[in-house]
């Protein structure tokens, strides 16, 4: 973690820098209070500050007051150092905005202990900010989905899958007995029909599916949304990707909701359109393949804002859907689900529980249901239960496909 050391004493700066770097911290130095403020106001500034009380130009308490008055995106943790050890001086330093106070001369081991406390507090605040941002994004998408449903020409209950058109039952081929010759659960014609019927509920008129021309490649500058379906009984994973050019997304959003929107809303609009499509496909799969999970929230990004291309296999062909005079492209990748039995120590973020945990033989009420996406808290809970019960049995999980890992790695909404 990066730490700012602000002290006008050159020897003190040198000693602290050597000590902190030896403890694996990244150290930034400032010679006075003004320089410290400039560093902390810059982007990607240090999260922890070791601040001397007496400095020329601007004292430590004055730096604290300046920081607290500024509307920084992140409030740094300030550890004040001072030769003053009078209780009133300590109170004055804390009241000025310092988070901790250490009198000179100090013990280096105690300084490290206090920095560990500071690091825990900073990490907690960063995690809290991340969760708040996620909740705000979810709230925005909830309102957007509500708008889409409200503007739909036919009444659709929130969260309900759109009614698919009548399909030939024979189009859904059963899983054959020979695993070396798997057949698709959903054929392209059926996917196109279901997707078109779902998107028509956005009020954009008739949607037609078309075969992209030979040699067609999607432009780099597109919005892309992804979601996954997992047929648990047959252990088949579907990656769904919906893509459209920015101008097309803007036009469709304006036509659907009668308003323009910023880039984040355009991204959310495409993701929610994919949610509607995936709900239709999930409903159909449930009738023929049994329980089908949709564990992840659909996620979106703008492809020209990331460094890498989507990890799609060579020759993967999208379905072109023409709606309201514009084209969007839907890609559905059906593959065996990446299924593993893992000990609790090998569980990773974004793994999906393939069964409820713990098994019924160990606990009458499951702590986590089938389909739960593992986060840090869930992994800690599983590890704690395994340790408390001395049960280290492997846990069945579906691990993310390359597309799932790509969308989560890019940190998209």
N, C-alpha and C positions, 0 to 999 in steps of 0.2 A: 504494500500500500504506500502511496505517496504522502510524505510529511513535509510541511514547510517549517523551517527553523528560522525564526526572526530574532536576531540578537546583534547589537552593535559591537560586541566584543569579538574580534577576529579569532582569537584563541578558542573562545567558547564555541564559536561556529564550527571550527575545525575539529574540535574534540567530539562534539555532538554528531557531526557528519560521519566521522569514522566509526563511532559507536553504533549509530543507527544503521549504517550500511552493512556493518558486520552482523546486525540482527535482521538483515534482508529487507530493510525498508528502502524506498526510493526517496532521496533527500533533495529538497529545493531550498536554497538559501536566500535570505533577505537581510540587508545590512541595517535597515531602519523601518519604522512603522509605515511610512508612505510606500516604500517598496513592497512591504508585506501586503498592504491593501491592494496594490496593483496586481500582484500575483494572484490573490484570492478572487479578484473580480474577473480574471481571465477565464476562458473556457477550459474545461478539464483541470480545474485548479485542485490542489491538494485537499483531501478531506479532513486531515488532522493538522493542527497548528501548534507548535511549541513556541510560545511568545514571551519574550522578555518584557518585564514591566517598564524598566527605565531605558528609553531609546530616544535619540534626538529627533526633533521634528514632530513626532507623534508617539505618545507613550502606548504601552500595551493596553491599558484600559480604554484609551481613545480609539485604538484600532478595533477593539471589541465593540465599542459603541457604534463605530462607523459600519462594521459588518452587520450588526443587528438592525441598523436603520436601512440598510440596502436590501432590496428584494432579490436576493440570490435564489437560484433554483434549488440549491442545496446549502444548508447551514453547516459550516465546518465546525468540528469539535476543537475547542481551544483549551490548551493546557498552559496556564500562566506560570512563568518562573519569576521569582523575585527573592532578593536578599531580605525583604521585609517579612517578618514573621509575627507582627502584631495582629491580633484577631480582627481588629477593626480594618486593617489593611486587606486581610484575606476577604472579609465581607465586601469591601469596596470593589475588589477585583472580580469577585463572583457576581456582584450586582451589575457591574459594567457589561457582563455578558460572557465571562469565562465559564467553562464547564468544569474545570478542575484547577487546583492551585498546588504548587510545589515550591517549598522554600529552598533557597540556596544556602549552603552547599547541599546537594541532594545525593542520595544513593542511586547508582545507575540501575541496580536490580529493581528498585522501587519505581524508577522512571519507566522501565520496560513493562512492569506490571500495570501501571496506569495507562500505558499506551495500548496494552491488550484490552483493557476496559474500553478505551476510546474506540478501538477497532471494532469491538462487538457492537457498540452503540451506532457507529457509522454503518456497519453492515445491516443492522436492524432497520435503520432509517432508509437505506437504499432499497431494502426488500419491501418496506412499507410503501415507499413511493412507487415502486414497480406494481404492487398490488392495486394501489389507488388508480394508476394509469390503466391497468387492465379493467378495473371495474367501470371507469369512465368510458372506455372503449365498448364494453359490453352494454352499458346503458345507451350509448349512441346507437349501437346496432339494434338493440331492443326497440327503440323508438322508430328506427328506420324500417324494421320488419313490420312494426305496427302500421306505419304509413303505407307500406306496400299492400298489406292485407286490406286496409281501409279503402284504398283506391282500386282494388281489384273489382272487375265487373261482376263477379259472382262471390257470394259469401263463403269465406273459408275460415274455419276456426283457427286461432293462433296455434302454431305448432303442428297442425294437422297436415298430413300429406295430401297434395292435390289428387283428385280422382283421376286415375289413369284411364286412357281409352281402352276399349275392349281389345284383347289380344288373343291370339291363337295359343292355346295351352301348349301345343306342340312346339312353339317357338322356344319355350324354356326346356332345354334338353336336360334329362336327369343325369346325375353324376354316374358315369359308367363304372363297371366293376373293375376294369383294367386301368390302374393309375397311370400307366405309361401313355394312355391315349385320352387325356382329359378333354372334356368338351365344355364350352363356355356356358355359364349359367344365364348370361344375357347376351343376345346377339345384337350386332350394330343396328339393325332395322328396328328392333324393339327398344333399344336405348334411345334412338332418335325419336320414335313415336312418343315415348314417355316424357322425354325432355321437352319436346315441342308442346305437348299438352300442359305440362307444368308451367312453362314460360308464358303461354297464352293467358294464364291467370294473372299476369302482371298488367293486363289491359293493353297490350301492344298489338292486338289484332292477331291474324292468323300467322303461325310460325311454321316455316317449311324447312325440312332437312334436305341438304344437298351434299353431293360428293365433291370435296375440294378438287380443283384441277390437278392434273399430273404435275409433279415437281413442286407443288405448292409448299411454301414455308411461311410460318407466321412471322410478322415483322417483330423486330426486337423491342420496339416501343409499344408494349401492350400491358394492360392490367391482367393479372392472373390470379385466380382463386382456386383453392384446393380443399378437398375434404376426403375422408376415407369411410368406407363401409366394410364391415367384417362379418361374413357369414360364419358363425361360430361352429355350427354342426359339421359343415363341410370344410372348415378352415380355409376359406377363400377370402382374399383381400382385394378390394376395389379401390384404386386411386382415381378420383374424379378431378379433372382440371377444366375450368371454364376460363376462356381468354377473350379479350376484346381490346381494340385500340382505344386510347383515351377519349378521342372525339366521339366514338360510338357510345362509350359508357356515359359520357356527359349528355348526349342526345337522348339516350334511353331513360336516364334518370329524370331529365326534364320532362319528357313525354309522359312518364309514369306518375311523377309527383308534382308536375307543373312548377318546378323550381330548379334553379341551378345549385351547384354545391361545390365545396372544396375537394381537394384531392383525396383526403382521408374518407370523405363520404362516398366518393366515387368507388374507392376501393371496397368500402363496406357494402355498397350497393351490389357490386358484382359477387361478393361473398354471400350475401343473402339470397341473390338469385340462384346461386349454386345450392344453397341450403334447400330451397324449394324444389329444385331438380333432384337432389339427392334423396329428399323425403319420398318423392314419387318412386324412384328406383328401389329404395329400401322397402317400401310397401309391397312392391311386386316381388322382391326377393323373399320376403317373409312368407309369402304364400307357397313358395316352391322350395326354398332352401332352409326354412325354419328361422330360428332367432338370428337377427342381423343387427349388429351394433353400429352406431354412428358416434363413436366415442369423442372424437375431436370436434371442436368448434371450427367451422370453415374459416380459412385464413386467406388473406390476400396480400399481394405485393405488386409493385410496378417493376417489370422485368429490367427496364433500362436503368433502374436504381440499384441493382445488385450486380455482383461481379461475374456470377456464373449463370449458365443456362440451365433450364430445367433438366433434371436427370431422367429423361425419357429414352427408352431403348430406340435404337436405329430402326426406322421403318414404321414407328408408331403413327397411326393416321387419325387425325381428329375428325369429328363430325361437324360439318358446317351447318349452322342454324341461321336462317334468314328471318329477321323480324323487324317490322317497322322500317323496311328499306335498308337495314344494316345487317351485318354478319357478326356472329359470335361463334366461337369454336369450342366444342366439348370433346375432351379426350377421356376415355374410360379404360383404365389398365386393370385387367383381371389377372390375378396371379395367386399361387399358393401363399397362404398367410405365413409370414416369418414367425414360426411358433417355437418356443423354447421352454424348457424347465430350468429355472435358475434358483440357486440358493439366494437368500436375502442379501448377502454381501455383493452379489453381482447384478442386482436390480439397477436399472438406469432410468433417468428422467424420460418421460413420455412412453415408457412401456405401458401396455394395456393388459390389465388382469383378464386372463382367459376363463377364470373361475372365481367364485366368491372366496374371500379370504377372511379367516382361516377356514379349512374344511369343516364340515358339520361334525365330524368325529372329534374335533378338538374344541369347538366352540359352538354353542347352540345358535347364537346370533352372530352373523358375519360382521367383521369390522369394516370391510370394503366389499362392494358388490362387483360382480362380473362386469367388465367394461370400464372400470375405474382407471383413469390415466394417472400414472404414478408421478407424484411430485416429491419434493424433499420431505415434506411432512408425512406423506403416506409411506415412503420408504423407511423413515425413522420409526413409524408406528409398527410396520411389519417386522423390522429388525428387533424392536423392543419386545414384541410378542414372542418371536422365535427364541429370544434369549431367556425370557421369563418362563417359558414352557419347556425349554430345552428341546424344542422341535425344530430341526434344521432341514425339514423336508423341502425338496425343490418346489418352486412356485411356478405354475404355468402362466406364461405371458405371451402376448403378441408383441414383437419388437417392431419399431417403425421401419417402413420401407424407405428406400432412398428419397422418394418424393416427400414423404412425411418428415424425414430428417431435414431435408432441404428447407421446407417452409418453417420448421421450428428453429433451425439454425440461423436463418436470416432475421429472426425476431420480428416477424410481420404480424399484423393484426388480423 
